[in-house]
């Protein structure tokens, strides 16, 4: 199972493509005006992929835009606290400055946009909730 996850936002959209064991294929932050093309590109490369969208800010608009673009069968996932989990994921992959070592990762704001990591968290939530689908495909 491949999951294409979308973290909806007002001006930026995070996208993550993740396999069924949680391995990241790609992550990206794109503008709101081009995200449908990006999702379509990944859907073309992974035709059996599940499309997943977080239920947060602007999610209804994002789902409507994807549907109008021709992308159907979009699953909605609870996106509560994904920003905090995305920060943890970011700092797990990037070295913290030595003077911030003892602060929890959720307190540190990365110096770049992490919507792609939030999409990665959304993908993992979908995979965890649908483990049995992995064995059917």
C-alpha positions as CSV (number, residue, x, y, z in Angstrom):
1,X,0.0,0.0,0.0
2,X,1.2,3.4,-1.0
3,X,-0.3,6.5,0.7
4,X,-0.3,10.0,-0.8
5,X,-1.0,12.3,2.1
6,X,-2.0,16.0,1.9
7,X,-1.7,18.5,4.8
8,X,-4.1,21.2,3.8
9,X,-3.3,24.9,4.4
10,X,-4.3,28.4,3.5
11,X,-1.4,29.2,1.2
12,X,0.8,26.1,1.3
13,X,0.1,22.4,1.1
14,X,2.3,19.6,2.4
15,X,2.5,16.3,0.5
16,X,4.1,13.1,1.5
17,X,4.2,9.8,-0.3
18,X,4.7,6.9,2.1
19,X,4.8,3.1,1.7
20,X,3.0,0.6,3.9
21,X,5.9,0.0,6.3
22,X,6.2,3.8,6.9
23,X,9.1,4.4,4.6
24,X,9.1,7.9,3.1
25,X,9.2,7.9,-0.7
26,X,9.1,11.7,-1.0
27,X,7.9,14.8,0.9
28,X,7.3,18.3,-0.4
29,X,5.7,21.6,0.4
30,X,4.0,23.2,-2.5
31,X,1.9,26.3,-3.2
32,X,-1.9,26.0,-3.1
33,X,-2.1,26.8,-6.8
34,X,0.0,23.8,-7.9
35,X,-0.8,21.1,-5.4
36,X,-3.4,19.3,-7.6
37,X,-0.8,18.8,-10.3
38,X,1.7,17.4,-7.7
39,X,-0.9,15.0,-6.3
40,X,-1.9,13.9,-9.9
41,X,1.8,13.3,-10.7
42,X,2.3,11.0,-7.7
43,X,-1.1,9.3,-8.4
44,X,0.2,8.6,-12.0
45,X,3.4,7.1,-10.6
46,X,1.6,5.1,-8.0
47,X,-1.8,4.3,-9.5
48,X,-3.0,2.1,-6.6
49,X,-2.1,4.7,-4.0
50,X,-4.6,5.8,-1.4
51,X,-5.2,9.6,-1.3
52,X,-5.5,10.9,2.3
53,X,-6.2,14.4,3.5
54,X,-6.1,15.9,7.0
55,X,-9.3,17.4,8.3
56,X,-7.8,20.7,9.4
57,X,-7.7,24.2,8.0
58,X,-9.2,24.5,4.6
59,X,-9.5,20.7,4.2
60,X,-13.0,21.0,2.6
61,X,-11.6,23.4,0.0
62,X,-8.7,21.1,-0.7
63,X,-10.9,18.0,-1.1
64,X,-13.2,20.0,-3.4
65,X,-10.3,21.2,-5.6
66,X,-8.9,17.6,-5.8
67,X,-12.3,16.3,-6.7
68,X,-12.8,18.9,-9.4
69,X,-9.3,18.1,-10.7
70,X,-10.5,14.5,-11.2
71,X,-8.9,12.9,-8.1
72,X,-11.6,10.8,-6.4
73,X,-11.8,8.5,-3.4
74,X,-10.1,10.8,-0.9
75,X,-9.9,9.5,2.7
76,X,-10.0,12.1,5.6
77,X,-7.8,11.6,8.6
78,X,-7.9,13.4,12.0
79,X,-5.1,15.9,12.0
80,X,-5.1,16.9,15.7
81,X,-1.6,17.7,17.0
82,X,0.1,16.9,13.7
83,X,2.2,20.1,13.9
84,X,3.7,18.9,17.2
85,X,4.4,15.4,15.8
86,X,5.8,17.0,12.6
87,X,8.3,19.0,14.7
88,X,9.4,15.8,16.4
89,X,9.8,14.1,13.0
90,X,11.8,17.1,11.7
91,X,14.2,17.2,14.6
92,X,14.6,13.4,14.5
93,X,16.0,13.9,11.0
94,X,17.9,17.1,11.5
95,X,20.5,17.9,14.1
96,X,19.5,20.3,16.8
97,X,21.9,23.1,17.8
98,X,24.0,22.0,20.8
99,X,22.6,24.7,23.0
100,X,19.1,23.5,22.5
101,X,19.8,19.8,23.1
102,X,17.8,19.6,26.4
103,X,14.7,21.3,25.1
104,X,11.9,19.0,23.8
105,X,11.6,18.8,20.1
106,X,8.0,20.0,20.2
107,X,9.2,23.3,21.7
108,X,11.6,24.0,18.9
109,X,10.3,25.6,15.8
110,X,12.3,24.6,12.7
111,X,13.7,27.3,10.4
112,X,11.7,26.0,7.5
113,X,8.1,25.1,6.7
114,X,7.2,21.6,7.9
115,X,3.9,21.0,6.2
116,X,5.5,18.0,4.4
117,X,6.3,16.4,7.8
118,X,2.7,17.1,8.9
119,X,1.5,15.2,5.7
120,X,4.0,12.4,6.7
121,X,2.2,12.2,10.1
122,X,-1.2,12.1,8.4
123,X,0.0,9.2,6.2
124,X,1.3,7.3,9.2
125,X,-2.1,7.7,11.0
126,X,-3.9,6.4,7.9
127,X,-1.5,3.4,7.6
128,X,-1.8,2.6,11.3
129,X,-5.6,2.7,11.1
130,X,-5.7,0.5,8.0
131,X,-3.0,-2.1,8.6
132,X,-5.2,-4.9,7.3
133,X,-5.3,-3.2,3.8
134,X,-1.6,-3.8,3.5
135,X,-2.1,-7.6,3.6
136,X,-5.0,-7.6,1.1
137,X,-3.0,-5.9,-1.7
